[in-house]
């Protein structure tokens, strides 16, 4: 027997003679070959006749039948091509048609990691997986088919924790997560509301435990998940009330509004405090309960640059915190350590950096009012809930102390959330910034607004919000090289510059006071003009609605902040002509290493070209004998990138223009 397409060798064994012939149909019939060894490749089952004859006339005839088996047909498909199942589901893979001796299934590749044999395979992948099914028969035929099974995750569902209620407590709310029309509550005594919530009526169910099931269907991929909550219904039980007040840490005559107070354990209830900061729950006698307050939002409530300053003073041991509540408020990111990183988080949040708010672990923190810190200077591990075990009587003093995170000195938060708590002004003299009140540049040109110190005596920190008319100018950058306060980009918030808002703050890292002389350079605002009308004071002002303008000394005495606009004649920084000579714009501009500065003078003379940076520091000086008419100076420089001014000084006057190094 051979397989279709195969061959066989027919041989006479033994004997010798003159002739060997091979025939079909009969011995001596159709001759198909000679010789005692003969190779044949029949396509169908065939009988061959081999005849031997010697010279003496002796002969014999033998026959052999070769059975040709057809090649089996390989399976051409799998019962599932690419399919989708839900997490936790299973799928059966099946070869259809064909026959053979072996079926094997693999992952990673055909012949890779074997996961099963047989033409039927049940699989339960946990992630999207491609399966490879290989078939092979005894004649060597094989085929490999693939199927990819995409596994969709089950929707996340969260039921309330198990709880106990009295039979007489009346209808209770059950809320699933997610709570919408695709969620259904089932169980004894449950009336589903069709929106992911249900009403549970314990009447008549005393002494039993009801299992409520919440089933949610994700309509996008049709996957279903569920959770359960066991409700213990107590018959003939007695109720007790548990009440308390959320007190503000800085002034416990004030209470904290809008606090969500949750009860868990043998009940699942919640309330939100009102302006009086109180809450009250009716709970089953004998039950175990946990009361936990939480307040979110209002992260900037009461938080300003003084808090950054206070945390820095703590870190540098200038004025370390000793009050446990102050330490808790200063640990902004809740890592159990107060560091400059906490100060940086507060500062960046004031500046409007969107990356800062998620670093506030909470907006408020709460500590049971009767909790006594074993080590007030190391308060970590403090409780944030009140535990009630085996409730036997009314409790009316389940009070908490509310602590605004980040509000450390002075305490400025408004626990009512109704209006900002404005601190009392302590100092008579405001910190002032001096700005030369020049005209805007022509449309499309840049204008540098240098901000210098006016009155700056014994201040340790300041913050301000600057509003500029975004229809008149756009903010290009803030320059701080050689700033008297060592400012950098981290002192400015330009996150809402498109709305004309700029936030700025500074706190001395040592926490101590410093003073500046009048007209000390602090920073420069670089604008691009969109219109050519008015002075700087027409388009730039302080705006407390952005952040309040405040300054503090090292003892946290408060002062205001103001802008002082000074009238001063300035020389235009565009191409200028004065008394018959001109200073031309350098070309190219901006440039990286080389630029040419052209100028004209009415008569030959010695001239000086001075290059200064934005703070007025001289960085290069060139002297030259110039001739009547046009002259130029080639400037080869390795100056750092930024804006510079070049001034031409001649016997006929001085002219100034600006250039930008890329």
C-alpha positions in Angstrom: 0.0 0.0 0.0 1.2 3.5 -0.9 -0.2 7.0 -0.6 -1.3 8.9 -3.7 1.7 10.4 -5.4 4.0 7.8 -3.9 6.2 5.1 -5.6 7.4 1.5 -5.1 10.2 -0.7 -6.4 9.3 -4.2 -7.7 12.1 -6.7 -7.5 12.7 -10.3 -8.4 14.7 -11.9 -5.6 17.1 -14.7 -6.4 17.6 -16.7 -9.6 19.4 -15.6 -12.8 18.4 -15.6 -16.4 18.2 -13.8 -19.5 15.0 -11.8 -19.3 12.8 -10.0 -16.8 9.6 -8.3 -18.0 6.8 -6.5 -16.2 3.3 -6.4 -17.4 -0.2 -5.1 -16.6 -3.5 -6.8 -17.3 -1.9 -10.3 -17.4 1.5 -12.0 -17.6 2.6 -11.3 -21.1 0.0 -8.6 -21.5 1.0 -4.9 -21.6 4.7 -4.6 -21.1 5.5 -1.7 -18.8 9.2 -2.3 -18.0 12.1 -4.7 -17.9 14.8 -5.7 -15.4 14.6 -7.5 -12.1 14.2 -4.1 -10.3 11.4 -1.9 -11.5 10.1 1.4 -10.0 6.4 2.2 -10.4 4.2 5.2 -9.5 0.6 4.1 -10.0 -2.2 6.6 -9.6 -4.8 4.0 -8.8 -4.7 0.5 -7.4 -2.8 -1.7 -10.0 -1.7 -5.3 -10.3 1.8 -5.9 -11.9 2.9 -9.2 -13.4 6.6 -10.0 -13.4 7.8 -12.7 -15.9 11.3 -14.4 -15.8 12.6 -16.5 -18.6 16.1 -18.1 -19.1 17.8 -19.3 -22.3 16.6 -22.9 -21.7 13.0 -21.8 -21.9 12.3 -22.1 -18.2 9.9 -19.3 -17.0 7.8 -18.2 -14.1 5.3 -15.4 -13.5 4.7 -13.6 -10.1 2.2 -10.9 -9.4 1.9 -8.0 -6.9 -1.0 -5.6 -6.3 -0.2 -2.0 -5.2 -3.1 -0.4 -3.4 -3.0 3.4 -3.8 -4.6 5.3 -0.9 -5.9 8.8 -1.8 -4.5 11.7 0.3 -7.0 12.8 3.0 -8.4 16.3 2.5 -7.0 18.7 5.1 -9.6 20.7 7.2 -10.1 24.1 5.7 -11.6 26.0 8.6 -12.1 26.3 12.3 -15.5 26.6 13.9 -14.6 30.2 15.1 -12.5 32.7 13.3 -12.0 35.9 15.2 -14.4 36.1 18.1 -15.1 38.1 21.3 -15.9 36.8 24.7 -16.2 38.3 28.2 -13.7 37.9 30.9 -14.2 34.5 32.6 -15.9 33.0 29.6 -14.9 30.1 27.4 -14.9 29.1 23.8 -14.7 25.8 21.9 -12.4 25.6 18.9 -13.2 22.9 16.3 -11.8 21.8 13.0 -14.6 21.3 10.4 -14.3 18.7 7.7 -11.3 16.5 6.7 -9.9 13.5 8.5 -6.5 12.5 9.7 -4.5 11.2 12.5 -3.4 14.2 14.6 -4.9 17.6 15.7 -2.9 19.9 18.0 -3.4 23.5 19.2 -0.7 26.1 20.0 -0.2 29.6 21.2 2.5 32.0 20.0 2.9 30.2 16.6 2.0 27.1 14.8 4.2 24.5 16.5 4.9 26.9 19.4 3.5 26.3 22.9 1.1 23.3 22.8 -2.2 23.9 24.7 -4.2 20.8 23.7 -4.9 18.0 21.2 -7.9 16.8 19.3 -10.1 18.6 16.7 -12.2 20.0 19.5 -10.6 22.2 22.2 -12.3 24.3 24.9 -10.3 27.4 26.0 -10.8 30.1 28.6 -8.3 32.8 27.9 -7.9 35.6 30.4 -6.5 38.1 27.8 -6.8 38.4 24.1 -5.1 35.3 22.6 -4.4 33.9 19.1 -4.7 30.1 18.9 -3.0 28.0 16.1 -4.7 24.7 15.1 -2.5 22.2 13.2 -3.7 19.0 11.4 -1.4 16.3 10.0 -2.1 12.9 8.5 0.1 9.8 8.0 0.8 10.8 4.3 2.4 14.1 5.5 -0.5 16.4 4.6 -0.9 19.3 7.2 -2.7 22.6 7.6 -2.6 25.4 10.2 -5.6 27.6 10.9 -5.7 30.6 13.4 -8.4 32.2 15.5 -8.0 35.2 17.7 -10.2 35.5 20.8 -10.6 39.0 22.2 -11.4 39.1 25.9 -13.4 42.1 27.0 -13.2 43.0 30.7 -16.2 42.7 33.0 -17.7 46.0 34.1 -16.6 47.1 37.6 -19.4 46.8 40.1 -19.3 47.8 43.8 -22.0 47.0 46.2 -22.4 48.7 49.6 -20.8 46.7 52.4 -22.9 44.2 54.4 -25.0 45.9 57.0 -27.7 45.4 59.7 -30.9 47.3 60.1 -34.0 47.1 62.3 -37.2 45.6 60.9 -38.9 48.9 61.8 -36.3 51.2 60.3 -38.3 51.7 57.1 -37.2 51.7 53.5 -33.5 51.9 52.9 -31.7 53.1 49.7 -29.5 50.7 47.8 -27.1 52.2 45.3 -24.9 50.2 42.9 -21.8 51.4 41.2 -22.1 52.2 38.4 -25.6 53.3 39.1 -27.5 53.7 35.8 -30.3 52.1 33.8 -28.1 49.1 32.9 -27.9 48.0 36.6 -30.7 45.9 38.2 -31.2 45.1 41.9 -32.8 41.8 42.8 -33.7 40.1 46.1 -36.4 39.7 48.7 -38.0 43.0 49.7 -36.3 44.9 46.9 -38.0 47.3 44.5 -35.6 48.2 41.7 -35.9 51.8 40.5 -34.6 51.2 37.0 -31.6 53.6 37.5 -29.1 51.5 39.4 -30.8 52.2 42.7 -33.4 50.3 44.7 -35.7 50.6 47.7 -35.3 47.9 50.3 -38.2 47.4 52.7 -37.3 45.3 55.8 -40.9 45.1 57.0 -41.8 41.5 57.8 -38.3 40.2 57.3 -37.1 40.4 60.9 -34.7 37.7 62.0 -33.5 36.9 58.4 -30.6 37.8 56.2 -31.4 39.0 52.7 -28.9 38.8 50.0 -29.4 41.7 47.5 -27.7 41.2 44.1 -26.7 44.1 41.9 -26.2 43.0 38.2 -24.8 45.4 35.7 -24.6 45.0 31.9 -22.0 46.9 29.9 -23.9 47.6 26.7 -20.8 48.3 24.7 -19.4 44.8 24.8 -22.5 43.0 26.4 -20.4 41.8 29.4 -22.2 41.3 32.7 -20.9 41.4 36.3 -22.6 41.4 39.6 -22.0 41.9 43.3 -24.0 41.1 46.5 -24.6 42.7 49.9 -26.0 40.7 52.9 -28.6 42.7 54.9 -29.2 41.4 58.4 -32.7 42.4 59.6 -33.0 42.6 63.3 -36.5 42.0 64.8 -37.7 43.9 67.9 -34.6 46.0 68.0 -34.0 49.4 69.7 -32.6 52.3 67.8 -30.1 54.8 69.2 -29.0 58.2 67.8 -25.3 59.0 67.1 -24.6 62.7 66.5 -21.6 65.0 66.3 -20.1 68.3 65.0 -17.2 69.0 62.7 -15.2 71.7 64.4 -12.6 73.9 62.6 -9.1 73.4 64.0 -8.2 77.1 64.2 -11.3 78.3 65.9 -13.5 75.6 67.4 -16.4 78.0 67.8 -16.7 77.7 64.0 -17.9 74.5 62.2 -17.1 73.0 58.8 -19.8 73.0 56.2 -20.3 70.5 53.3 -18.6 67.5 54.9 -19.8 64.1 53.7 -20.2 61.9 56.8 -20.4 58.2 56.0 -21.5 55.3 58.3 -20.3 51.8 57.4 -20.4 48.5 59.2 -23.8 47.3 60.3 -25.4 50.2 58.4 -24.6 52.0 55.2 -25.7 55.7 55.5 -24.4 59.1 54.7 -25.2 62.8 55.4 -23.7 66.1 54.4 -23.1 68.7 57.1 -24.8 72.1 56.8 -23.5 75.5 58.0 -23.8 74.3 61.6 -21.4 71.4 60.9 -23.6 68.8 62.6 -24.7 65.3 61.6 -27.1 62.7 63.2 -27.8 59.1 62.4 -30.3 56.6 63.8 -28.6 53.3 64.2 -29.6 49.8 65.5 -28.7 49.1 69.1 -26.0 46.4 69.4 -24.5 47.2 66.0 -20.9 47.9 65.1 -20.3 51.1 63.1 -17.6 53.3 61.6 -18.1 57.0 61.1 -15.9 58.7 58.6 -16.0 62.3 57.4 -14.7 63.5 54.0 -14.5 66.9 52.3 -13.2 67.4 48.7 -12.7 70.5 46.5 -11.7 74.0 47.5 -8.0 73.1 47.6 -6.9 76.8 47.5 -9.3 77.8 50.3 -7.1 79.6 52.8 -3.9 78.5 51.1 -1.4 81.3 50.0 2.3 82.1 49.9 2.4 82.4 53.7 1.9 78.6 53.9 4.8 78.0 51.6 6.9 80.3 53.8 5.8 78.5 57.0 6.7 75.1 55.6 10.1 76.4 54.6 10.6 77.9 58.0 9.8 74.5 59.5 12.2 72.6 57.3 15.0 75.1 58.0 14.3 75.0 61.8 13.7 78.7 61.8 10.2 78.3 63.2 9.4 74.5 63.5 5.8 73.3 63.9 5.0 71.8 67.3 1.2 71.6 67.0 0.0 68.2 65.8 -2.8 69.7 63.7 -0.4 72.1 62.0 2.0 69.2 61.2 -0.9 67.2 59.7 -1.9 70.2 57.5 1.7 70.8 56.4 2.1 67.1 55.2 0.4 68.0 51.9 1.1 64.7 50.1 0.5 62.5 53.1 3.8 60.7 53.1 4.5 61.2 56.8 7.3 63.7 56.1 7.2 67.5 55.9 9.7 68.7 53.3 10.4 71.3 50.7 8.4 69.1 48.3 5.2 69.9 50.3 6.1 73.6 50.0 6.6 73.2 46.3 3.2 71.5 45.8 1.5 74.4 47.5 3.4 76.9 45.5 2.7 75.2 42.2 -1.0 74.9 43.1 -1.2 78.6 43.8 0.4 79.2 40.4 -2.3 77.2 38.7 -0.1 74.2 37.7 -2.6 71.5 36.9 -0.1 68.8 37.9 -0.1 70.1 41.5 -3.7 69.4 42.6 -3.5 65.6 42.3 -0.5 65.7 44.7 -2.8 67.0 47.4 -3.7 63.7 49.1 -6.9 65.3 50.4 -8.4 68.8 50.6 -9.4 68.4 54.3 -8.4 65.9 57.0 -10.4 65.0 60.1 -9.3 63.7 63.5 -11.7 62.5 66.3 -12.0 65.5 68.7 -11.3 63.3 71.8 -8.1 61.8 70.3 -5.0 62.5 72.4 -1.7 62.4 70.5 0.8 60.3 72.3 3.6 62.4 70.7 2.2 65.7 69.4 5.4 66.4 67.4 5.0 63.1 65.6 1.2 62.7 65.0 1.4 60.2 62.1 -0.9 57.3 62.4 -3.7 59.4 63.8 -7.3 58.0 63.4 -9.6 59.5 60.8 -12.7 57.7 61.8 -14.7 56.9 65.0 -15.3 53.2 65.7 -18.5 52.3 67.6 -18.7 48.7 68.8 -21.9 47.2 70.3 -23.9 50.4 70.4 -26.0 50.5 73.6 -27.0 54.1 74.1 -27.3 57.5 72.3 -24.0 59.2 71.5 -24.1 63.0 71.1 -20.4 63.9 71.1 -19.0 62.0 68.0 -17.1 65.2 67.1 -14.2 65.7 64.7 -11.6 68.4 64.2 -11.4 69.6 60.6 -8.0 70.5 59.2 -7.6 72.3 55.9 -4.6 70.7 54.1 -1.9 73.2 53.3 -3.3 76.0 55.5 -0.6 76.2 58.2 0.2 79.8 59.1 -1.8 81.9 59.5 -5.0 79.8 59.3 -7.0 81.6 56.5 -9.4 78.9 55.4 -13.1 79.5 55.4 -14.8 76.4 56.9 -18.2 77.6 55.8 -17.1 77.7 52.1 -19.3 80.8 51.7 -16.6 83.5 51.2 -12.8 83.8 51.4 -11.4 84.4 54.8 -9.4 87.6 54.2 -6.5 88.0 56.7 -6.2 91.2 58.7 -3.7 93.7 57.3 -0.8 94.2 59.8 1.7 96.4 58.0 1.1 99.9 56.8 3.5 99.9 53.8 2.7 97.9 50.7 5.3 96.0 48.8 5.5 97.9 45.4 6.8 97.0 42.0 8.1 99.9 39.8 7.4 99.8 36.1 8.3 102.4 33.5 4.9 103.4 31.9 6.0 103.5 28.3 3.8 103.1 25.1 3.1 99.7 23.6 5.3 98.7 20.7 3.9 98.8 17.2 1.7 95.8 16.2 3.8 92.6 15.8 6.8 93.9 17.7 8.0 92.9 21.1 7.8 95.0 24.2 9.9 94.3 27.3 8.2 95.4 30.6 10.9 95.5 33.2 9.7 95.1 36.8 11.9 96.6 39.5 11.6 97.0 43.2 9.9 100.1 44.6 9.3 99.6 48.3 10.7 96.2 49.3 11.8 96.3 53.0 11.8 93.3 55.2 9.6 90.9 53.3 9.9 87.1 53.3 7.2 86.2 50.7 4.8 87.6 48.2 2.2 86.5 45.7 0.1 88.4 43.1 -2.1 87.8 40.1 -1.4 90.1 37.1 -4.1 90.7 34.5 -3.2 91.9 31.1 -5.5 92.8 28.2 -5.2 89.7 25.9 -6.8 91.6 23.1 -4.0 94.2 23.1 -0.9 92.0 23.8 0.1 88.4 24.1 2.6 87.1 26.7 5.8 85.7 25.0 7.9 84.8 28.0 9.1 85.9 31.4 12.8 86.6 31.8 14.5 86.3 35.1 18.3 86.3 34.5 20.2 88.2 37.2 17.0 88.7 39.2 17.6 90.4 42.6 15.4 87.6 44.1 17.0 84.7 42.1 13.6 84.1 40.4 13.1 81.3 37.9 10.4 79.8 35.8 9.0 78.0 38.8 8.0 81.4 40.3 5.5 82.1 37.5 2.3 80.5 36.4 1.4 81.1 32.7 -1.1 78.3 32.5 -4.0 80.8 31.7 -2.0 83.3 29.7 -4.4 83.0 26.8 -7.0 84.6 29.1 -4.6 87.4 30.1 -3.7 85.9 33.5 -0.2 85.6 35.0 0.5 84.3 38.5 3.7 85.1 40.4 5.0 84.3 43.8 8.2 84.1 45.8 9.2 82.9 49.3 12.7 83.2 50.7 13.9 79.6 51.1 15.4 80.5 54.5 12.1 81.9 55.7 13.8 85.1 56.7 13.2 88.8 55.7 15.2 90.4 53.0 15.2 94.0 51.6 15.9 95.3 48.1 17.1 98.7 47.1 14.9 100.9 44.9 15.1 100.0 41.2 16.7 96.6 41.8 15.8 94.5 38.7 13.5 91.6 39.5 12.0 90.2 36.3 10.9 91.2 32.8 7.6 90.5 31.0 8.0 90.1 27.2 4.9 90.9 25.3 4.1 90.9 21.6 1.9 93.9 20.7 -1.4 93.2 19.0 -2.5 96.9 18.9 -0.7 100.2 19.1 -2.7 102.2 21.6 -2.1 103.5 25.1 0.5 102.9 27.8 1.5 99.9 29.8 -0.7 101.0 32.7 -3.8 100.9 30.4 -3.3 97.2 29.8 -1.6 95.7 32.9 -3.0 95.6 36.5 -3.2 93.5 39.7 -6.3 91.3 39.9 -7.2 89.7 43.2 -9.7 87.5 41.5 -6.8 85.5 40.0 -5.0 85.2 43.4 -4.9 87.9 46.1 -1.9 90.2 46.1 -0.2 89.7 49.4 3.2 90.0 51.0 4.4 88.7 54.4 7.3 89.3 56.6 9.0 86.4 58.5 6.6 86.9 61.4 3.6 86.5 59.0 2.5 90.1 59.3 0.5 90.9 56.2 1.0 93.7 53.7 -0.6 94.5 50.3 1.1 94.6 46.9 0.8 97.4 44.4 2.1 98.4 41.0 3.9 101.8 40.7 3.9 103.1 37.2 6.7 105.7 36.6 6.5 108.2 33.8 9.8 108.2 31.9 10.8 109.1 28.4 12.2 106.1 26.6 14.0 105.7 23.4 12.2 103.5 20.8 13.8 100.2 20.2 12.9 100.2 16.5 15.0 101.8 13.8 15.5 105.3 15.1 16.8 108.6 13.6 18.1 111.3 16.0 19.9 114.5 14.9 20.8 113.2 11.5 22.2 109.7 12.3 20.6 106.3 12.4 21.0 103.0 14.2 19.7 100.2 12.0 18.2 96.8 13.1 20.8 94.1 13.2 20.6 91.5 10.5 19.7 88.7 10.7 17.6 89.0 13.8 17.1 86.6 15.6 20.6 85.1 15.1 22.8 82.4 16.7 26.5 83.4 16.4 27.0 86.2 13.9 25.0 89.3 13.0 25.7 92.7 11.4 24.8 96.0 13.0 24.6 99.0 10.6 24.5 102.7 11.4 25.0 106.1 9.8 26.7 109.2 11.2 26.9 112.7 9.7 30.7 113.1 10.1 33.7 110.8 10.9 34.1 110.1 14.6 35.1 107.6 17.2 32.1 105.5 18.3 31.3 102.9 21.0 28.9 100.0 20.6 27.8 98.5 24.0 25.8 95.2 24.4 23.8 94.7 27.6 21.5 91.9 28.8 17.9 92.6 30.0 19.1 93.3 33.5 21.4 96.1 32.2 24.6 94.1 32.7 27.3 95.0 30.1 28.3 91.8 28.2 30.4 93.3 25.3 31.9 96.7 24.3 33.3 97.6 20.8 35.2 100.8 19.9 35.5 101.9 16.3 36.5 104.8 14.1 33.6 105.4 11.9 33.5 107.3 8.6 30.9 109.7 7.3 27.8 108.0 6.1 27.0 104.3 6.4 29.1 101.9 8.6 28.6 98.5 10.0 30.0 96.3 12.7 30.1 92.5 12.4 29.4 90.9 15.7 30.7 87.4 16.4 29.5 86.2 19.8 28.8 83.1 21.9 26.2 84.8 24.0 23.6 82.6 25.7 20.1 82.7 24.0 17.9 85.6 25.1 17.1 89.2 24.5 19.9 91.9 24.5 20.1 95.6 23.9 22.8 97.3 21.7 23.6 101.0 22.2 25.5 103.2 19.8 27.3 106.0 21.6 28.6 108.9 19.4 29.5 112.6 19.7 26.1 113.2 18.1 24.0 111.3 20.6 23.1 107.7 21.6 20.7 105.3 20.1 19.4 101.9 21.4 17.9 98.9 19.7 17.4 95.3 20.7 18.3 91.9 19.3 17.6 88.3 20.1 20.1 85.5 20.3 18.6 82.1 19.5 
